């Protein structure tokens, strides 16, 4: 564009300096990686490479959620490249994480005193490492994890006072690490493990005082590690012996610890 000077001459209007727009706080912290940024005159719109199923947003690094603010920050993510830790919060639900489909590292849910369920994780298809669910006093179920089919590292489900079953793991067929189920006083059954056939590490089931049987392990082939089933007061000792004998029959060198502390008086069919 040109302007006319006082003496009638035309000259080019000087360009205005470009003023960079500051990214949102969560981007400045380096917690998210966005493939593209679109600036519109009416405001700042942040977009990602779109697919036919909607936008995908890959969030770099590890993420820790302990508050509503943290939860809101993570709600944009469809993938998290590192670990996701939900810990030390008073959250009652995980509303906002329904877009999340992949976690590149571990999923740790630990010490959330008010958390009731994991229903907002129903879109989660895979984790890249461990799964830990511990010290969640009011957590009743883990049904939000039903889309998981393979866990490539250790699984620990412990110290959850209100957890009644493991139905959220009903589609898991393989665990490439240890499986520990301990100190869940309300856990009535482990039928949610009925499709688990392969366990590369050890199996430990201990001090689950409401657990009545081990039927959920009927499809499990011999674990790659050892077997420890102890101090489950409602589990028949003969059922533990039967499980041990099945594994030993497959491999005479299999390491099975004595099933002490289980119910000696309960009979097996």
PLY file of the C-alpha trace (Angstrom):
ply
format ascii 1.0
element vertex 269
property float x
property float y
property float z
element edge 268
property int vertex1
property int vertex2
end_header
0.00 0.00 0.00
1.20 3.54 -0.85
0.60 6.90 0.87
0.86 10.49 -0.48
3.36 12.79 1.22
3.01 16.53 1.85
4.72 17.34 -1.46
2.54 15.01 -3.44
4.99 12.16 -3.76
3.97 8.58 -3.17
5.94 6.19 -1.06
5.33 2.73 0.31
3.71 2.55 3.71
6.21 1.10 6.23
5.43 -2.42 7.38
4.22 -2.88 10.91
6.48 -5.07 13.06
5.34 -8.65 13.61
4.38 -9.32 17.21
4.64 -13.01 18.11
1.68 -14.52 19.89
2.59 -16.27 23.10
1.54 -19.92 23.25
-0.67 -21.15 26.10
1.02 -21.85 29.40
0.96 -25.61 28.99
2.82 -25.30 25.68
5.44 -22.98 27.22
6.05 -25.57 29.88
6.97 -28.00 27.14
4.43 -30.55 28.29
2.70 -30.91 24.92
3.88 -31.31 21.35
1.48 -30.04 18.71
2.01 -30.84 15.01
0.58 -27.55 13.74
-0.63 -24.14 14.93
-3.25 -22.07 13.13
-3.67 -18.34 13.90
-6.96 -16.68 13.00
-7.64 -12.94 13.27
-10.45 -13.48 15.75
-8.18 -15.34 18.14
-5.69 -18.15 18.52
-6.85 -21.57 17.40
-4.59 -24.50 18.03
-5.12 -27.43 15.73
-3.52 -30.78 15.08
-3.10 -33.01 12.08
-6.60 -34.25 11.47
-7.65 -37.71 10.42
-11.00 -39.07 9.35
-11.73 -39.96 12.97
-11.00 -36.51 14.35
-8.00 -34.56 15.54
-5.05 -36.25 17.19
-2.93 -34.46 19.76
0.34 -36.05 20.87
1.53 -34.81 24.26
5.24 -35.18 24.87
6.89 -36.33 28.09
5.43 -37.59 31.35
2.22 -36.20 32.81
1.20 -35.98 36.46
-2.40 -35.33 37.45
-3.20 -34.37 41.01
-5.80 -31.62 40.53
-8.64 -30.41 38.31
-6.19 -28.05 36.60
-3.85 -30.90 35.71
-6.81 -32.90 34.45
-7.91 -30.02 32.23
-4.41 -29.65 30.79
-4.29 -33.35 29.88
-7.80 -33.38 28.42
-6.49 -32.26 25.01
-4.30 -35.35 24.63
-5.19 -38.31 22.46
-1.71 -39.76 23.03
0.82 -39.31 25.82
4.36 -40.25 24.85
5.62 -40.88 28.40
4.04 -41.99 31.68
0.66 -40.89 32.97
0.51 -40.69 36.74
-2.75 -39.87 38.46
-1.74 -39.61 42.10
-2.38 -37.90 45.40
-5.62 -36.29 44.27
-9.13 -35.83 45.63
-10.67 -36.32 42.18
-13.84 -38.42 42.09
-13.61 -39.12 38.37
-11.30 -38.57 35.41
-13.67 -36.54 33.27
-11.81 -35.09 30.32
-9.59 -38.07 29.53
-12.10 -39.71 27.20
-10.00 -38.64 24.16
-6.95 -40.55 25.38
-6.17 -43.64 23.30
-2.47 -44.36 23.91
0.08 -44.02 26.71
3.69 -44.62 25.68
4.90 -45.41 29.20
3.29 -46.53 32.46
-0.18 -45.79 33.71
-0.05 -45.26 37.47
-3.18 -44.54 39.50
-2.09 -44.19 43.10
-3.35 -42.58 46.28
-6.54 -40.95 45.02
-8.78 -40.92 48.06
-12.02 -39.97 46.27
-11.69 -41.75 42.92
-14.71 -44.00 42.31
-14.06 -45.46 38.86
-11.99 -45.23 35.69
-14.93 -44.84 33.31
-13.36 -41.90 31.47
-10.51 -44.11 30.24
-12.76 -46.27 28.04
-10.97 -45.02 24.91
-7.55 -46.19 26.11
-6.33 -48.86 23.70
-2.75 -49.40 24.84
-0.09 -48.67 27.41
3.60 -48.93 26.59
4.79 -50.18 29.96
3.43 -50.94 33.44
-0.04 -50.66 34.93
-0.23 -49.75 38.62
-3.46 -49.22 40.58
-2.79 -48.81 44.28
-4.06 -47.04 47.42
-7.33 -45.79 45.94
-9.64 -46.20 48.92
-13.00 -45.64 47.20
-12.27 -47.17 43.80
-15.07 -49.70 43.17
-14.17 -50.94 39.70
-11.66 -50.52 36.88
-14.12 -51.12 34.05
-12.76 -48.18 32.09
-9.75 -50.29 31.06
-11.71 -52.84 29.05
-10.15 -51.78 25.74
-6.71 -53.01 26.85
-5.65 -56.39 25.48
-1.91 -56.53 26.13
0.19 -55.06 28.92
3.92 -55.05 28.11
5.26 -54.86 31.66
4.28 -55.37 35.31
0.74 -55.10 36.64
0.11 -54.25 40.30
-3.37 -53.94 41.80
-3.01 -53.46 45.54
-4.36 -51.68 48.61
-7.67 -50.70 47.02
-10.16 -51.04 49.88
-13.39 -50.92 47.83
-12.39 -52.73 44.63
-14.81 -55.62 44.06
-13.60 -57.24 40.84
-11.17 -57.06 37.92
-13.72 -56.86 35.11
-11.77 -54.00 33.58
-9.08 -56.48 32.54
-11.54 -58.83 30.84
-9.92 -58.43 27.40
-6.31 -58.75 28.52
-4.72 -61.88 27.08
-1.03 -61.19 27.74
1.05 -59.57 30.49
4.79 -59.34 29.79
5.84 -58.91 33.39
4.68 -59.75 36.92
1.07 -59.73 38.10
0.57 -58.75 41.75
-2.89 -58.65 43.34
-2.56 -57.87 47.04
-4.39 -56.30 49.97
-7.71 -55.68 48.25
-10.11 -56.56 51.10
-13.35 -56.26 49.05
-12.14 -58.15 45.98
-14.70 -60.95 45.58
-13.36 -62.62 42.43
-10.75 -62.41 39.69
-13.04 -63.57 36.90
-11.90 -60.54 34.89
-8.69 -62.45 34.16
-10.54 -65.23 32.35
-8.92 -64.42 28.98
-5.39 -64.13 30.34
-3.34 -66.94 28.79
0.23 -65.62 28.93
2.14 -64.21 31.89
5.88 -63.76 31.39
6.67 -62.96 35.03
5.52 -64.12 38.45
1.98 -64.35 39.81
1.31 -63.18 43.36
-2.15 -63.16 44.94
-2.04 -62.36 48.62
-4.19 -61.06 51.48
-7.40 -60.50 49.58
-9.78 -61.47 52.37
-13.02 -61.55 50.32
-11.59 -63.48 47.37
-13.52 -66.74 47.17
-11.86 -68.64 44.31
-9.26 -68.63 41.54
-11.55 -69.52 38.62
-10.36 -66.48 36.68
-7.03 -68.23 36.11
-8.42 -71.29 34.32
-7.05 -70.21 30.92
-3.62 -69.17 32.20
-0.66 -71.19 30.98
2.35 -71.66 33.24
3.79 -68.27 34.22
7.35 -67.45 33.29
8.19 -66.71 36.93
6.96 -68.12 40.23
3.57 -68.66 41.88
2.69 -67.17 45.27
-0.90 -67.47 46.54
-1.00 -66.81 50.28
-3.25 -65.54 53.07
-6.48 -65.33 51.13
-8.77 -66.52 53.88
-11.71 -67.53 51.63
-9.70 -69.32 48.93
-9.58 -73.07 49.38
-6.06 -74.39 49.88
-6.91 -77.34 47.65
-7.67 -74.94 44.82
-4.25 -73.33 45.21
-2.69 -76.82 45.21
-4.57 -77.69 42.03
-3.31 -74.57 40.29
0.24 -75.29 41.38
-0.01 -78.92 40.20
-1.24 -77.81 36.78
1.76 -75.54 36.32
4.22 -78.12 37.61
2.77 -80.71 35.21
3.65 -78.35 32.38
7.15 -77.76 33.77
8.49 -79.91 36.65
11.04 -77.20 37.49
8.33 -74.57 38.00
8.81 -72.55 41.19
5.68 -72.56 43.36
5.79 -71.40 46.96
3.67 -73.17 49.61
0.16 -71.73 49.65
0.05 -70.93 53.34
-2.66 -68.89 55.02
-5.47 -69.93 52.68
-8.64 -71.79 53.73
-7.76 -75.32 54.79
-11.32 -76.34 55.67
-12.96 -75.34 52.39
-13.43 -78.21 49.94
-12.88 -78.31 46.19
-15.26 -79.74 43.62
0 1
1 2
2 3
3 4
4 5
5 6
6 7
7 8
8 9
9 10
10 11
11 12
12 13
13 14
14 15
15 16
16 17
17 18
18 19
19 20
20 21
21 22
22 23
23 24
24 25
25 26
26 27
27 28
28 29
29 30
30 31
31 32
32 33
33 34
34 35
35 36
36 37
37 38
38 39
39 40
40 41
41 42
42 43
43 44
44 45
45 46
46 47
47 48
48 49
49 50
50 51
51 52
52 53
53 54
54 55
55 56
56 57
57 58
58 59
59 60
60 61
61 62
62 63
63 64
64 65
65 66
66 67
67 68
68 69
69 70
70 71
71 72
72 73
73 74
74 75
75 76
76 77
77 78
78 79
79 80
80 81
81 82
82 83
83 84
84 85
85 86
86 87
87 88
88 89
89 90
90 91
91 92
92 93
93 94
94 95
95 96
96 97
97 98
98 99
99 100
100 101
101 102
102 103
103 104
104 105
105 106
106 107
107 108
108 109
109 110
110 111
111 112
112 113
113 114
114 115
115 116
116 117
117 118
118 119
119 120
120 121
121 122
122 123
123 124
124 125
125 126
126 127
127 128
128 129
129 130
130 131
131 132
132 133
133 134
134 135
135 136
136 137
137 138
138 139
139 140
140 141
141 142
142 143
143 144
144 145
145 146
146 147
147 148
148 149
149 150
150 151
151 152
152 153
153 154
154 155
155 156
156 157
157 158
158 159
159 160
160 161
161 162
162 163
163 164
164 165
165 166
166 167
167 168
168 169
169 170
170 171
171 172
172 173
173 174
174 175
175 176
176 177
177 178
178 179
179 180
180 181
181 182
182 183
183 184
184 185
185 186
186 187
187 188
188 189
189 190
190 191
191 192
192 193
193 194
194 195
195 196
196 197
197 198
198 199
199 200
200 201
201 202
202 203
203 204
204 205
205 206
206 207
207 208
208 209
209 210
210 211
211 212
212 213
213 214
214 215
215 216
216 217
217 218
218 219
219 220
220 221
221 222
222 223
223 224
224 225
225 226
226 227
227 228
228 229
229 230
230 231
231 232
232 233
233 234
234 235
235 236
236 237
237 238
238 239
239 240
240 241
241 242
242 243
243 244
244 245
245 246
246 247
247 248
248 249
249 250
250 251
251 252
252 253
253 254
254 255
255 256
256 257
257 258
258 259
259 260
260 261
261 262
262 263
263 264
264 265
265 266
266 267
267 268
